[in-house]
Amino acid sequence: MTEPITDLLASEVRARRVRLGLTQQDLADMAGVSERFVRFVEQGKPSVQLDSLTAVLETLGLELRLGTRSSEAAKALTRETSAGEAGP
């Protein structure tokens, strides 16, 4: 089973911050967000503001990428889209 995105983000942000020797407050100040927000990201809270998250990631030299998933839901959606394009 794959790791939820919030857990992956939490562990990557925390690990990078620690490697850089920053406290949560240091990171918050540098990214222009609250220390509470940084704490929520590192705890994997599911609802965070994307613009604030982007500021934290940019400050740490990290980026968020989107890609096509290979889940069954994504495969089914692809099949439905392809079938709709086939025409009569």
N, CA and C atoms as an extended XYZ file, in Angstrom:
264
Properties=species:S:1:pos:R:3:atomname:S:1:resname:S:1:resid:I:1 pbc="F F F"
N         0.839       -1.177        0.000 N   MET     1
C         0.000        0.000        0.000 CA  MET     1
C         0.888        1.246        0.000 C   MET     1
N         0.480        2.280       -0.723 N   THR     2
C         1.299        3.483       -0.808 CA  THR     2
C         1.058        4.391        0.387 C   THR     2
N         2.062        5.206        0.658 N   GLU     3
C         2.000        6.150        1.766 CA  GLU     3
C         1.133        7.347        1.374 C   GLU     3
N         0.210        7.772        2.241 N   PRO     4
C        -0.611        8.945        1.912 CA  PRO     4
C         0.268       10.171        1.666 C   PRO     4
N        -0.152       11.049        0.762 N   ILE     5
C         0.635       12.223        0.399 CA  ILE     5
C         0.937       13.092        1.612 C   ILE     5
N        -0.005       13.205        2.544 N   THR     6
C         0.246       14.034        3.723 CA  THR     6
C         1.385       13.467        4.565 C   THR     6
N         1.459       12.144        4.675 N   ASP     7
C         2.541       11.518        5.435 CA  ASP     7
C         3.873       11.694        4.724 C   ASP     7
N         3.864       11.551        3.411 N   LEU     8
C         5.085       11.731        2.632 CA  LEU     8
C         5.594       13.170        2.744 C   LEU     8
N         4.690       14.132        2.584 N   LEU     9
C         5.065       15.539        2.735 CA  LEU     9
C         5.617       15.811        4.124 C   LEU     9
N         4.934       15.308        5.129 N   ALA    10
C         5.356       15.525        6.513 CA  ALA    10
C         6.777       15.037        6.739 C   ALA    10
N         7.065       13.824        6.311 N   SER    11
C         8.394       13.263        6.558 CA  SER    11
C         9.473       13.964        5.740 C   SER    11
N         9.173       14.333        4.498 N   GLU    12
C        10.160       15.031        3.665 CA  GLU    12
C        10.464       16.427        4.197 C   GLU    12
N         9.423       17.163        4.569 N   VAL    13
C         9.622       18.518        5.095 CA  VAL    13
C        10.408       18.459        6.402 C   VAL    13
N        10.021       17.581        7.298 N   ARG    14
C        10.714       17.451        8.582 CA  ARG    14
C        12.175       17.067        8.383 C   ARG    14
N        12.423       16.073        7.545 N   ALA    15
C        13.794       15.608        7.322 CA  ALA    15
C        14.664       16.711        6.718 C   ALA    15
N        14.135       17.417        5.739 N   ARG    16
C        14.899       18.493        5.093 CA  ARG    16
C        15.175       19.633        6.073 C   ARG    16
N        14.168       20.002        6.864 N   ARG    17
C        14.350       21.069        7.848 CA  ARG    17
C        15.443       20.708        8.844 C   ARG    17
N        15.404       19.474        9.336 N   VAL    18
C        16.396       19.020       10.302 CA  VAL    18
C        17.788       18.992        9.668 C   VAL    18
N        17.890       18.494        8.430 N   ARG    19
C        19.187       18.458        7.734 CA  ARG    19
C        19.774       19.865        7.581 C   ARG    19
N        18.907       20.845        7.395 N   LEU    20
C        19.363       22.232        7.239 CA  LEU    20
C        19.611       22.914        8.580 C   LEU    20
N        19.326       22.226        9.671 N   GLY    21
C        19.562       22.779       10.999 CA  GLY    21
C        18.602       23.890       11.383 C   GLY    21
N        17.389       23.832       10.845 N   LEU    22
C        16.394       24.858       11.124 CA  LEU    22
C        15.389       24.378       12.163 C   LEU    22
N        14.933       25.294       13.003 N   THR    23
C        13.814       24.995       13.883 CA  THR    23
C        12.534       25.229       13.089 C   THR    23
N        11.427       24.782       13.626 N   GLN    24
C        10.153       25.053       12.962 CA  GLN    24
C         9.917       26.559       12.870 C   GLN    24
N        10.311       27.299       13.907 N   GLN    25
C        10.142       28.750       13.891 CA  GLN    25
C        11.036       29.386       12.837 C   GLN    25
N        12.287       28.909       12.704 N   ASP    26
C        13.188       29.426       11.664 CA  ASP    26
C        12.556       29.262       10.290 C   ASP    26
N        12.074       28.071       10.014 N   LEU    27
C        11.462       27.787        8.719 CA  LEU    27
C        10.239       28.659        8.496 C   LEU    27
N         9.417       28.792        9.509 N   ALA    28
C         8.211       29.617        9.398 CA  ALA    28
C         8.585       31.061        9.059 C   ALA    28
N         9.571       31.605        9.757 N   ASP    29
C        10.002       32.983        9.497 CA  ASP    29
C        10.528       33.140        8.080 C   ASP    29
N        11.323       32.200        7.633 N   MET    30
C        11.912       32.270        6.288 CA  MET    30
C        10.857       32.129        5.196 C   MET    30
N         9.851       31.298        5.440 N   ALA    31
C         8.811       31.036        4.434 CA  ALA    31
C         7.657       32.031        4.516 C   ALA    31
N         7.616       32.813        5.579 N   GLY    32
C         6.531       33.774        5.734 CA  GLY    32
C         5.212       33.139        6.146 C   GLY    32
N         5.308       32.056        6.909 N   VAL    33
C         4.119       31.381        7.420 CA  VAL    33
C         4.249       31.277        8.935 C   VAL    33
N         3.217       30.806        9.590 N   SER    34
C         3.276       30.661       11.041 CA  SER    34
C         3.995       29.374       11.437 C   SER    34
N         4.540       29.368       12.631 N   GLU    35
C         5.173       28.157       13.158 CA  GLU    35
C         4.126       27.059       13.289 C   GLU    35
N         2.909       27.444       13.611 N   ARG    36
C         1.809       26.488       13.722 CA  ARG    36
C         1.575       25.784       12.387 C   ARG    36
N         1.649       26.536       11.287 N   PHE    37
C         1.465       25.944        9.970 CA  PHE    37
C         2.552       24.908        9.696 C   PHE    37
N         3.801       25.263        9.982 N   VAL    38
C         4.913       24.320        9.784 CA  VAL    38
C         4.669       23.062       10.608 C   VAL    38
N         4.247       23.241       11.833 N   ARG    39
C         3.967       22.098       12.708 CA  ARG    39
C         2.872       21.218       12.104 C   ARG    39
N         1.818       21.840       11.573 N   PHE    40
C         0.736       21.075       10.959 CA  PHE    40
C         1.222       20.284        9.743 C   PHE    40
N         2.070       20.908        8.929 N   VAL    41
C         2.620       20.192        7.763 CA  VAL    41
C         3.407       18.983        8.244 C   VAL    41
N         4.255       19.184        9.249 N   GLU    42
C         5.094       18.095        9.745 CA  GLU    42
C         4.298       17.018       10.475 C   GLU    42
N         3.097       17.341       10.905 N   GLN    43
C         2.231       16.351       11.544 CA  GLN    43
C         1.347       15.642       10.524 C   GLN    43
N         1.407       16.089        9.268 N   GLY    44
C         0.605       15.451        8.227 CA  GLY    44
C        -0.860       15.810        8.281 C   GLY    44
N        -1.173       16.991        8.803 N   LYS    45
C        -2.573       17.428        8.842 CA  LYS    45
C        -3.094       17.481        7.408 C   LYS    45
N        -4.274       16.937        7.165 N   PRO    46
C        -4.766       16.821        5.795 CA  PRO    46
C        -5.212       18.125        5.141 C   PRO    46
N        -5.493       19.170        5.911 N   SER    47
C        -5.956       20.405        5.273 CA  SER    47
C        -4.973       21.536        5.539 C   SER    47
N        -4.153       21.799        4.551 N   VAL    48
C        -3.215       22.916        4.617 CA  VAL    48
C        -3.403       23.754        3.364 C   VAL    48
N        -3.110       25.048        3.470 N   GLN    49
C        -3.258       25.934        2.323 CA  GLN    49
C        -2.123       25.686        1.345 C   GLN    49
N        -2.479       25.524        0.097 N   LEU    50
C        -1.496       25.190       -0.924 CA  LEU    50
C        -0.458       26.290       -1.108 C   LEU    50
N        -0.863       27.554       -1.072 N   ASP    51
C         0.105       28.636       -1.251 CA  ASP    51
C         1.111       28.665       -0.108 C   ASP    51
N         0.662       28.421        1.105 N   SER    52
C         1.569       28.381        2.249 CA  SER    52
C         2.481       27.155        2.168 C   SER    52
N         1.927       26.027        1.764 N   LEU    53
C         2.726       24.819        1.608 CA  LEU    53
C         3.806       25.035        0.554 C   LEU    53
N         3.448       25.669       -0.541 N   THR    54
C         4.414       25.954       -1.600 CA  THR    54
C         5.543       26.838       -1.076 C   THR    54
N         5.220       27.831       -0.257 N   ALA    55
C         6.247       28.710        0.316 CA  ALA    55
C         7.212       27.921        1.189 C   ALA    55
N         6.693       26.994        1.992 N   VAL    56
C         7.541       26.160        2.844 CA  VAL    56
C         8.442       25.283        1.985 C   VAL    56
N         7.867       24.634        0.974 N   LEU    57
C         8.653       23.749        0.108 CA  LEU    57
C         9.733       24.527       -0.633 C   LEU    57
N         9.397       25.694       -1.164 N   GLU    58
C        10.390       26.510       -1.867 CA  GLU    58
C        11.521       26.926       -0.938 C   GLU    58
N        11.193       27.293        0.289 N   THR    59
C        12.206       27.685        1.263 CA  THR    59
C        13.185       26.551        1.531 C   THR    59
N        12.678       25.329        1.531 N   LEU    60
C        13.521       24.160        1.789 CA  LEU    60
C        14.188       23.609        0.529 C   LEU    60
N        13.899       24.211       -0.613 N   GLY    61
C        14.470       23.699       -1.860 CA  GLY    61
C        13.788       22.430       -2.336 C   GLY    61
N        12.543       22.238       -1.939 N   LEU    62
C        11.765       21.074       -2.359 CA  LEU    62
C        10.697       21.529       -3.331 C   LEU    62
N        10.175       20.606       -4.120 N   GLU    63
C         9.085       20.936       -5.028 CA  GLU    63
C         8.039       19.834       -5.002 C   GLU    63
N         6.833       20.225       -5.312 N   LEU    64
C         5.717       19.297       -5.382 CA  LEU    64
C         5.445       19.029       -6.849 C   LEU    64
N         5.423       17.775       -7.235 N   ARG    65
C         5.181       17.412       -8.635 CA  ARG    65
C         3.931       16.572       -8.737 C   ARG    65
N         3.237       16.750       -9.837 N   LEU    66
C         2.068       15.933      -10.114 CA  LEU    66
C         2.413       14.968      -11.231 C   LEU    66
N         1.885       13.781      -11.131 N   GLY    67
C         2.098       12.789      -12.172 CA  GLY    67
C         0.864       11.923      -12.309 C   GLY    67
N         0.816       11.148      -13.341 N   THR    68
C        -0.302       10.247      -13.552 CA  THR    68
C        -0.145        9.054      -12.623 C   THR    68
N        -1.196        8.765      -11.898 N   ARG    69
C        -1.167        7.656      -10.961 CA  ARG    69
C        -1.538        6.371      -11.685 C   ARG    69
N        -1.086        5.283      -11.151 N   SER    70
C        -1.413        3.993      -11.742 CA  SER    70
C        -2.473        3.263      -10.924 C   SER    70
N        -3.216        4.006      -10.112 N   SER    71
C        -4.254        3.370       -9.301 CA  SER    71
C        -5.371        2.842      -10.188 C   SER    71
N        -6.171        1.979       -9.640 N   GLU    72
C        -7.299        1.420      -10.386 CA  GLU    72
C        -8.277        2.508      -10.794 C   GLU    72
N        -8.490        3.504       -9.929 N   ALA    73
C        -9.416        4.595      -10.262 CA  ALA    73
C        -8.894        5.381      -11.458 C   ALA    73
N        -7.591        5.657      -11.472 N   ALA    74
C        -7.018        6.397      -12.593 CA  ALA    74
C        -7.084        5.570      -13.875 C   ALA    74
N        -6.850        4.263      -13.778 N   LYS    75
C        -6.927        3.396      -14.948 CA  LYS    75
C        -8.352        3.356      -15.495 C   LYS    75
N        -9.330        3.279      -14.583 N   ALA    76
C       -10.730        3.248      -15.006 CA  ALA    76
C       -11.104        4.551      -15.691 C   ALA    76
N       -10.647        5.654      -15.169 N   LEU    77
C       -10.936        6.956      -15.764 CA  LEU    77
C       -10.333        7.035      -17.158 C   LEU    77
N        -9.118        6.549      -17.309 N   THR    78
C        -8.465        6.549      -18.615 CA  THR    78
C        -9.237        5.693      -19.612 C   THR    78
N        -9.710        4.533      -19.153 N   ARG    79
C       -10.491        3.664      -20.032 CA  ARG    79
C       -11.788        4.342      -20.454 C   ARG    79
N       -12.454        5.028      -19.510 N   GLU    80
C       -13.705        5.718      -19.819 CA  GLU    80
C       -13.474        6.836      -20.829 C   GLU    80
N       -12.409        7.580      -20.641 N   THR    81
C       -12.090        8.685      -21.556 CA  THR    81
C       -11.782        8.149      -22.947 C   THR    81
N       -11.008        7.073      -23.000 N   SER    82
C       -10.661        6.481      -24.292 CA  SER    82
C       -11.902        5.939      -24.995 C   SER    82
N       -12.782        5.326      -24.249 N   ALA    83
C       -14.004        4.766      -24.840 CA  ALA    83
C       -14.899        5.879      -25.387 C   ALA    83
N       -14.932        7.024      -24.697 N   GLY    84
C       -15.733        8.144      -25.140 CA  GLY    84
C       -15.193        8.788      -26.402 C   GLY    84
N       -13.901        8.680      -26.625 N   GLU    85
C       -13.281        9.242      -27.828 CA  GLU    85
C       -13.425        8.354      -29.047 C   GLU    85
N       -13.771        7.098      -28.834 N   ALA    86
C       -13.836        6.140      -29.924 CA  ALA    86
C       -14.923        6.511      -30.935 C   ALA    86
N       -16.006        7.105      -30.437 N   GLY    87
C       -17.059        7.517      -31.355 CA  GLY    87
C       -17.951        6.381      -31.784 C   GLY    87
N       -18.939        6.661      -32.657 N   PRO    88
C       -19.897        5.632      -33.092 CA  PRO    88
C       -19.311        4.634      -34.056 C   PRO    88
